[in-house]
Each structure stands twice: as C-alpha cells, then as structure tokens.
Amino acid sequence: MAKTSPDLIVGAATGELAHGSLRVWDAIAISVSVLAPGMAMLLNVSGVATTAGGSTPLAFVLGGIACLALAFVVIGFTRRMASAGYAYTYASRSLGREAGFMAGWLYFFGFICFVPMTMSGVGYLATDLLGIGTGWWIAFFFLGMVLFVLLSVVRIKVTTRVQLIVGIATVAIIVLVDLITTAKGGIHGQAAGAFTFGHTLSGGFNGVFYGIILGVTSYIGFETAADFGEETAHPRRYIPIAVIVATLFAVIFYVWTTYSETIGFGVANGSKFAADPVALQTIANTFIGSWLGTLVLIGGMCSAFIVCVACATAAARTLFAMGREGVLPSAFARTHPRFKTPVNAVLTVTIVSILMALLMGYPLYDSAFGRPFSNYYFWATVGTLAIIVVYGMLCFGGIVFFYRTRATRRWNPIVHVAVPLIGAAVFGAALYGSIYPAPPGILKWTPYVAGVWLVVGIGVLLWLRARRPESVAQIGSILGEEGGVEAAVLDTA
C-alpha cells in the first residue's frame, strides 16, 4: 500500500474524519443500505410500471447493465485514490476541475433530493402499517428527521451495523416472496415476454426508457462506499470489493424481484400493476399470506429510513469535501469534535430537505399521486436525473483516466473504452426517456428543475473562476489516500 502523504491528510485547518474506522463489511453495508432493496422493490417498481408495464424487468436489466459498467469505472478510480466526495474528486481528476465542481454540485443535489423522497416513504408506510389516515405522514416525516440527525452525528460505525442488519432482514423476506411466487408461476405461468419491449404501457422503447429512470433510482447507491474512502481501512482494496458486491447483488436481486412481481400480476396486466403503490405487499398477500405482506411493509419502512440516513450522509460528505477545498463555505468542512462527523453539513442537509418536503407535500402536490407520493416520485425523478448526468460524466471520465494511466495498467480499448461507453449510452437513453414523451402530472417539470440547478451551478462556477480562482485550483486536490505506481498491483484488468 502506498503511504499517505502528510499533505494529503484531512484535517488541520478544518475538520478530520474518522480515518480507518470502517472495515470491508461496513463499506458493503453502506452501499447496500443506499440501494435500500426493501424500499426500492416495495415503492419504486410501481413507478417504473406506470410506463414500462409488463416489461418492467427489462427496465431493471438495462439499468443494471449501465450500473455494472459504471461500477467498473468507479473501481478503476478507487484503486488509485480515496476521497470523502468521490464523484467530485474523480471527475476533477479526469475531466478537469470545472467538471469536478459540476459533478459535486449535481451529486450533492441528487442525494439531497432523496432525503425528502425516502422520508416521505417512511411516513406513508407508517400510516399504512398503523391503519391511520395518510394525512399523518408528515408527523412521521418529522419524527424520522429528528432521529436521523441524532444518528448521523454519531460516529459512522454505529449506524453501519444497523444498516447491515436491516438490509439482511429485508432481503431475506423479499427472497421468500420471490421464491414462492416464481415457483408457483405467478398468476398465468412463467413469461419471457417480461424481458421484451412488447408489454409497455407507453410506446415500446419509450416506455422502457422512461422506466429506466426509477429503475436507476433503485440502483443508485451501489457506489456510495466510495464516499467513505477516507474513513475506510485499506480503501483501495476494500472499496472496490464493496462496490462490486453491492452491484452484482442489486442486479440479480432486482431483476428476480421485478420478474416475480410482474408474473404475479401477469405481463398483460401492467395497468393493474402500476396502479398498486405497494405491489410487492400485494404479491406477498396473494401468494403466501397477509403475515408476510405485513413483514414486507415493515421491512420497506425500515429500509426507507436507513436509506434516508445513508443518502443524507453521502450528501453531507460531498458538502464537506467541497467546503474543505474552498469552493463552498468553509463552515461545511467543520466536524464534530468527538464523533468526527461533518455536523454543519448534516444540519444543512436536514433543513433543506424539510423545506423541499413541505413544498411538494402541500402547495405543489399532485392529487393524482397524493401528498406523500408527490414528494416521493417528484424528488426521486429530479434526484435521479441529476445523478444520471454525474454517472455519465464518470463514464467519460473513466475513459480519460484509464488512458492517462495506461502505463501502469493492462489497458485495452474494449475494456477501458467500450465498457464505459455502454454505461453512458444507457444513461443517455434514460435522460431522453425523461423528456420525450412528457411525463405525467407534476413529473413533467422534473427535467426543468434539474436543468435549473445545473445552470445555477454553472453560474456559481463562473463566479468562482472570476472572484476566487485559488479555490477552483484546489478542486479535487485533497485525498485521504492516493496510490501511484504501487496501485498498479491492484489492477486486474
């Protein structure tokens, strides 16, 4: 392992993260927790089905292919460097400092969008579980946010253990649903047609492409362990393991689960599938029993809360990294004196998330979705659009980075050019599907919201270049650990 230069150690003037406090299982737990398999399969799949219908599994297959390609790129970066703001740092080291700033700007925004989204899911599922009116969702939302602040300021290792336990339990419950539903053949038997474009509700290819948006939402987070590179022991070895384990798990698990849900309703019954906001619970009730459906609901609620904590933590660490390098206020770089967590960034994420939830949950909500699901689907789509742009940047950045470091790796154009391009192509198709044809209801405004945030970021960057060029020069310069020639030993491709 390359030694860490004293000049690269986080800390002196601002704050210091808890270096080496996480092990490989903690890193895996972080990535799986942001994937939130319990929540994703309970709440996201119906959103995909609104356009993909009986072809919903295909949307998850395509999204999975893109994320596997991106996982390859992320692993290539993590073998050479570790940072608290991975997308921000990797983009700056490959595409330039300005691109790095925009990646961090969009990545932070995307993950902060997922906080009101996921906590609204917690609120809805809590009211459903207790059998009370959905109007109470906001009370559970605030209760969850208070608990989030308490957990996120505690040393991170405490929360990763909880994440791993919840993840294992919810996955076990859903696997049981998948096994029984698939074994019974669903309602009409096995159906290979679920993996074709022939059963969409919105124009074949377009239906699946738009469905990829929420499909990719379900995959977002497989790479989140890279955000904890400075806090992970042996990061250039453990982070790649965590990323590939999380990605392979997600692809297999999601495709199987969406297939079992699809045949549970029938590939020709996409409209009925899409109309059920908790389709997985319905499948569990139908093919096993209501007791398992209740467990699915509980698992989904716990999963939604855990992913809310994880997404907010990822957003806070990106703020921390950008504040530390001077491109955002330095207050974001201050850490708690005892727990070594970015407390100011955490509080900022909390306040902004509450305002976002109140905005979409009340004055701007869509009656077609209801208050909690207006929050859920709107911010899920906006956040995913922002993250997809970052993912595309990283795919292209990977091509550049791999070529620049070709002297210390087994470089070849198929692996180091074609694979990232496949990921970029699928992400590009998802972006196209989010614009044409126009999404329903309030979702038609999501590309504009993401676009406005992009334009504002460009404006901030131009201001920094004109007024604070020394801050722009620092973008991507601080790493927790960096490997040079010695890192080539870890490269297997």
C-alpha positions in Angstrom: 0.0 0.0 0.0 1.2 3.5 -0.8 2.0 5.6 2.2 -0.3 8.6 2.8 1.5 11.9 2.4 1.1 14.2 5.4 0.0 16.9 3.0 -3.0 14.8 1.9 -4.3 14.1 5.4 -7.6 15.7 6.1 -7.8 17.9 9.0 -5.6 20.7 10.1 -7.5 23.8 9.3 -11.0 22.5 9.2 -12.1 19.1 10.5 -10.9 15.5 10.4 -13.0 12.4 9.6 -12.6 9.2 11.5 -9.8 7.6 9.4 -9.8 3.8 9.2 -12.9 3.3 11.3 -14.7 1.2 8.7 -13.9 -2.3 7.6 -15.0 -4.1 4.4 -18.4 -5.2 5.8 -19.1 -1.7 6.9 -18.3 -0.5 3.3 -20.6 -3.1 1.9 -23.4 -2.2 4.4 -23.2 1.4 3.3 -23.6 0.6 -0.4 -26.4 -1.9 0.2 -28.2 0.5 2.6 -28.3 3.2 0.0 -29.6 0.7 -2.5 -32.4 0.1 0.0 -33.7 -3.1 -1.6 -36.7 -3.3 0.7 -37.9 0.2 -0.1 -36.9 0.0 -3.8 -38.8 -3.2 -4.5 -41.8 -2.0 -2.5 -42.2 1.6 -3.7 -40.1 2.1 -6.9 -41.3 -0.8 -9.0 -44.9 0.5 -9.4 -43.5 3.8 -10.6 -41.5 2.0 -13.3 -44.6 0.0 -14.2 -46.6 3.2 -15.0 -44.8 3.3 -18.3 -42.9 0.0 -18.6 -46.0 -2.1 -17.6 -45.3 -5.8 -18.1 -41.8 -5.0 -19.4 -40.7 -3.6 -16.1 -38.0 -6.3 -15.6 -36.4 -5.2 -18.8 -36.0 -1.6 -17.5 -34.1 -3.1 -14.5 -32.0 -5.2 -16.7 -30.9 -2.2 -18.8 -30.4 -0.1 -15.7 -28.3 -2.9 -14.2 -26.1 -3.1 -17.3 -25.4 0.6 -17.1 -24.6 0.4 -13.4 -22.3 -2.6 -13.9 -20.4 -0.6 -16.5 -20.2 2.4 -14.1 -19.1 0.0 -11.2 -16.1 -0.9 -13.4 -15.2 2.7 -13.8 -15.6 3.5 -10.1 -13.4 0.5 -9.1 -10.8 1.8 -11.5 -10.8 5.1 -9.7 -10.9 3.7 -6.1 -7.9 1.6 -6.7 -5.9 4.8 -7.2 -7.4 7.3 -4.8 -9.8 7.7 -1.8 -11.8 10.7 -1.0 -14.9 11.9 1.0 -16.5 13.3 -2.1 -15.8 10.6 -4.7 -17.8 11.9 -7.7 -16.5 15.4 -7.2 -12.9 14.2 -6.9 -12.9 11.6 -9.6 -14.4 13.9 -12.2 -12.0 16.7 -11.3 -9.0 14.3 -11.7 -10.2 13.0 -15.1 -12.2 15.7 -16.8 -10.8 18.8 -15.1 -11.5 20.9 -12.1 -14.6 22.6 -13.6 -16.2 19.3 -14.4 -15.3 18.1 -10.9 -17.2 21.1 -9.4 -20.3 20.4 -11.5 -20.2 16.7 -10.6 -20.1 17.5 -6.9 -22.8 20.2 -7.4 -25.2 17.7 -9.1 -24.3 14.7 -6.9 -25.0 16.7 -3.7 -28.3 17.9 -5.1 -29.3 14.4 -6.3 -28.7 12.9 -2.9 -30.3 15.7 -1.0 -33.4 15.1 -3.2 -33.5 11.5 -2.0 -33.9 12.6 1.6 -37.4 14.1 1.4 -38.3 11.3 -1.1 -37.3 8.5 1.2 -38.6 10.0 4.5 -41.9 10.6 2.8 -41.9 6.9 2.0 -41.4 6.3 5.7 -44.3 8.5 6.6 -46.7 6.8 4.1 -45.7 3.3 5.1 -46.0 4.1 8.8 -49.6 5.3 8.3 -50.4 2.2 6.2 -48.9 -0.1 8.8 -50.8 1.5 11.6 -54.0 1.8 9.6 -54.5 5.5 10.1 -55.1 8.3 7.6 -52.3 9.1 5.2 -52.6 12.7 6.3 -50.5 11.8 9.3 -47.5 11.1 7.0 -46.0 14.5 7.8 -45.9 13.7 11.6 -43.8 10.6 10.9 -41.7 12.5 8.5 -40.6 15.0 11.2 -40.1 12.2 13.8 -37.9 10.4 11.3 -35.8 13.6 10.6 -35.2 14.1 14.3 -33.9 10.6 14.6 -31.8 11.0 11.5 -30.0 14.0 13.0 -29.2 12.0 16.1 -27.9 9.0 14.2 -25.9 10.9 11.6 -23.8 12.8 14.1 -22.8 9.6 16.0 -19.6 8.0 14.8 -20.5 6.4 11.5 -19.5 2.8 12.5 -22.5 2.7 14.9 -25.0 3.2 12.1 -23.4 0.9 9.5 -24.0 -2.1 11.8 -27.7 -1.2 12.0 -27.8 -0.8 8.2 -26.3 -4.3 7.6 -28.8 -6.0 10.0 -31.8 -4.2 8.4 -30.6 -5.0 4.9 -30.1 -8.7 5.6 -33.6 -9.0 7.2 -35.5 -7.2 4.4 -33.7 -9.1 1.7 -34.5 -12.4 3.3 -38.2 -11.5 3.5 -38.3 -10.5 -0.2 -36.3 -13.6 -1.3 -39.0 -15.7 0.3 -41.7 -13.8 -1.7 -39.7 -14.3 -4.9 -39.1 -18.0 -4.3 -42.7 -18.9 -3.7 -44.2 -16.6 -6.4 -41.7 -17.8 -9.0 -42.2 -21.4 -8.0 -46.0 -21.1 -8.4 -45.5 -19.4 -11.8 -47.4 -16.2 -10.8 -50.9 -15.8 -12.0 -50.5 -17.2 -15.6 -47.2 -19.0 -15.5 -43.6 -18.0 -16.4 -43.3 -15.2 -19.0 -40.2 -14.5 -21.0 -42.1 -11.6 -22.6 -41.4 -9.6 -19.4 -37.9 -9.1 -20.9 -39.1 -7.6 -24.2 -40.4 -4.2 -25.2 -43.8 -5.7 -26.1 -45.7 -5.2 -22.9 -45.1 -1.5 -22.1 -47.9 1.0 -21.3 -46.2 3.9 -23.1 -44.8 3.3 -26.5 -42.5 0.3 -26.5 -38.9 1.7 -26.3 -40.0 5.0 -24.8 -41.9 3.2 -22.1 -38.9 1.2 -21.0 -36.5 4.2 -21.4 -38.6 6.3 -19.0 -38.9 3.4 -16.7 -35.2 3.2 -16.5 -35.3 6.5 -14.6 -36.9 4.9 -11.5 -35.0 1.7 -12.3 -31.7 3.6 -12.0 -33.1 5.2 -8.8 -33.2 1.8 -7.3 -29.6 1.1 -8.2 -28.3 4.5 -7.1 -26.0 3.9 -4.1 -24.1 0.8 -5.2 -21.0 3.1 -5.4 -21.7 5.1 -2.2 -18.9 3.3 -0.2 -16.5 5.3 -2.3 -17.7 8.4 -0.5 -16.3 6.9 2.7 -12.8 6.2 1.2 -11.1 8.4 3.9 -12.9 6.5 6.8 -12.3 3.0 5.4 -9.3 0.9 6.3 -7.3 -0.1 3.2 -9.7 1.8 1.0 -8.1 0.9 -2.3 -8.7 -2.7 -1.6 -12.0 -2.7 0.5 -13.9 -0.1 -1.5 -13.7 -2.0 -4.8 -14.9 -5.1 -3.1 -17.9 -3.3 -1.6 -18.8 -1.7 -4.9 -18.7 -4.9 -7.0 -20.6 -6.9 -4.3 -23.3 -4.3 -4.0 -23.7 -4.0 -7.8 -23.9 -7.7 -8.5 -26.3 -8.3 -5.7 -28.6 -5.4 -6.9 -28.8 -6.6 -10.5 -29.6 -10.2 -9.6 -32.0 -9.3 -6.7 -33.8 -6.6 -8.6 -34.3 -8.5 -11.8 -35.6 -11.5 -10.0 -38.0 -9.5 -7.7 -39.4 -7.4 -10.5 -40.0 -10.5 -12.6 -41.8 -12.2 -9.7 -44.0 -9.1 -9.2 -44.7 -8.9 -13.0 -45.8 -12.5 -13.3 -47.7 -12.1 -10.0 -49.9 -9.6 -11.7 -49.5 -11.0 -15.2 -47.5 -9.4 -18.0 -50.7 -8.3 -19.7 -51.9 -6.6 -16.6 -49.4 -3.8 -16.5 -52.1 -1.1 -15.7 -53.2 -3.0 -12.6 -49.5 -3.5 -11.6 -48.8 0.2 -12.0 -51.9 1.3 -10.0 -50.8 -0.6 -6.9 -48.4 1.6 -4.8 -47.3 -1.3 -2.7 -47.3 -4.1 -5.4 -44.8 -6.3 -3.6 -47.0 -6.4 -0.5 -50.0 -7.4 -2.7 -47.9 -10.2 -4.2 -46.9 -11.4 -0.8 -50.5 -11.4 0.4 -51.7 -13.2 -2.7 -49.2 -16.0 -3.0 -48.1 -16.5 0.6 -50.3 -14.8 3.2 -51.0 -11.4 4.9 -48.5 -12.1 7.6 -45.6 -11.9 5.1 -47.2 -8.9 3.4 -47.0 -7.1 6.8 -43.4 -8.1 7.1 -42.7 -6.7 3.6 -44.3 -3.4 4.7 -42.2 -3.2 7.9 -39.0 -4.1 6.0 -39.8 -1.5 3.4 -40.3 1.2 6.1 -37.1 0.4 7.9 -35.2 0.2 4.7 -36.6 3.6 3.6 -35.4 5.2 6.9 -32.0 3.6 6.7 -31.5 4.8 3.1 -32.6 8.3 4.1 -29.8 8.3 6.7 -27.3 7.0 4.1 -28.3 9.4 1.3 -28.2 12.4 3.6 -24.8 11.2 4.9 -23.5 11.0 1.3 -24.8 14.5 0.5 -23.2 15.8 3.7 -19.8 14.3 2.9 -19.9 15.9 -0.6 -20.6 19.3 1.1 -17.7 18.5 3.5 -15.3 17.8 0.6 -16.3 20.9 -1.3 -16.2 23.1 1.8 -12.8 21.8 2.7 -11.4 22.8 -0.6 -12.9 26.3 -0.5 -15.4 26.1 -3.4 -18.3 26.2 -0.9 -18.3 27.9 2.6 -15.7 26.5 4.9 -18.3 26.0 7.6 -19.3 22.8 5.8 -15.8 21.4 6.5 -16.1 21.6 10.3 -16.6 18.3 12.1 -17.9 17.3 15.5 -15.1 17.4 18.0 -15.9 14.0 19.4 -17.6 11.9 16.6 -15.6 13.4 13.7 -18.7 13.7 11.5 -19.5 16.8 9.4 -22.1 18.2 11.7 -22.7 21.5 9.9 -23.2 19.8 6.5 -25.6 17.3 8.2 -27.7 20.2 9.7 -27.8 22.0 6.3 -29.0 18.8 4.5 -31.7 18.4 7.2 -33.1 21.9 6.9 -33.1 21.9 3.1 -34.8 18.5 3.0 -37.6 19.6 5.3 -38.3 22.6 3.1 -38.3 20.5 0.0 -40.8 18.0 1.5 -43.2 20.8 2.7 -43.1 22.4 -0.7 -44.0 19.3 -2.7 -46.2 17.8 0.0 -48.5 20.8 0.3 -48.8 23.8 -2.1 -47.4 21.9 -5.1 -48.6 18.4 -4.6 -50.4 16.5 -7.4 -53.8 15.0 -6.4 -53.1 12.1 -8.8 -50.2 11.0 -6.6 -51.3 12.2 -3.2 -49.2 14.2 -0.8 -46.5 11.7 0.3 -46.2 10.2 -3.2 -46.0 13.6 -4.8 -42.9 14.1 -2.7 -41.7 10.6 -3.4 -41.9 10.4 -7.2 -41.1 14.1 -7.9 -37.9 14.2 -5.9 -36.9 10.7 -6.9 -37.1 11.7 -10.6 -35.3 15.1 -10.1 -32.6 13.5 -8.0 -32.1 10.6 -10.4 -31.8 13.0 -13.4 -29.0 14.9 -11.6 -27.2 11.7 -10.6 -27.5 10.2 -14.1 -25.7 13.2 -15.5 -22.9 12.6 -12.9 -22.8 8.9 -13.8 -22.4 9.8 -17.5 -19.6 12.2 -16.6 -17.9 9.5 -14.6 -18.2 7.0 -17.6 -16.5 9.5 -19.9 -14.1 10.5 -17.1 -13.1 6.9 -16.7 -12.2 6.6 -20.4 -9.9 9.6 -20.0 -8.4 8.4 -16.6 -7.7 4.9 -17.8 -6.0 6.2 -20.9 -3.8 8.6 -18.9 -2.7 5.8 -16.5 -2.3 3.2 -19.3 1.4 2.8 -18.5 0.5 1.3 -15.1 -2.4 -0.9 -16.0 -3.4 -3.5 -18.6 -5.1 -1.1 -20.9 -7.2 -2.2 -23.9 -9.8 -0.3 -25.8 -12.6 -2.9 -25.4 -12.4 -2.9 -21.6 -11.4 0.6 -20.9 -13.4 2.4 -23.6 -16.3 0.2 -24.8 -17.5 -0.7 -21.3 -17.8 2.9 -20.0 -19.5 3.9 -23.3 -22.1 1.2 -22.8 -23.0 2.7 -19.4 -23.1 6.2 -20.9 -25.4 5.1 -23.7 -28.0 3.6 -21.3 -27.9 6.6 -19.0 -28.3 8.8 -22.1 -31.4 6.8 -23.1 -32.9 7.2 -19.7 -32.4 11.0 -19.9 -34.1 11.0 -23.3 -37.0 9.0 -21.9 -37.5 11.5 -19.1 -38.1 14.3 -21.7 -39.9 12.6 -24.5 -42.8 11.8 -24.3 -43.5 14.3 -21.4 -44.0 12.5 -18.1 -47.4 12.6 -16.4 -48.6 15.3 -14.0 -46.1 17.2 -11.9 -43.3 14.9 -13.2 -43.2 16.9 -16.4 -41.5 19.6 -14.5 -38.7 17.4 -13.2 -36.2 18.0 -16.1 -36.7 21.7 -15.8 -35.9 21.6 -12.0 -32.8 19.6 -12.6 -31.8 21.9 -15.5 -32.2 25.0 -13.4 -29.9 23.5 -10.7 -27.4 22.7 -13.5 -27.5 26.3 -14.8 -27.1 27.8 -11.3 -24.1 25.5 -10.7 -22.5 26.9 -13.9 -23.1 30.4 -12.7 -21.5 29.6 -9.3 -18.5 28.1 -11.1 -18.1 31.2 -13.3 -18.2 33.4 -10.3 -15.6 31.3 -8.5 -13.3 31.4 -11.5 -13.6 35.2 -11.6 -13.5 36.0 -7.9 -11.8 33.1 -6.2 -9.5 31.3 -8.7 -7.4 29.9 -5.9 -10.5 27.9 -4.8 -11.0 26.5 -8.2 -7.4 25.4 -8.3 -7.9 23.4 -5.2 -10.8 21.3 -6.6 -10.1 17.6 -6.2 -6.7 18.2 -4.6 -7.3 16.7 -1.2 -7.3 13.0 -0.9 -7.4 10.6 2.1 -5.1 8.2 0.3 -3.6 8.1 -3.1 -1.7 5.4 -4.9 0.8 5.8 -7.7 2.7 3.1 -9.4 2.2 0.7 -6.4 -1.6 0.9 -7.2 -1.0 -1.0 -10.4 -0.6 -4.2 -8.4 -4.3 -4.0 -7.5 -5.4 -3.7 -11.2 -6.5 -6.9 -12.7 -8.0 -5.5 -15.9 
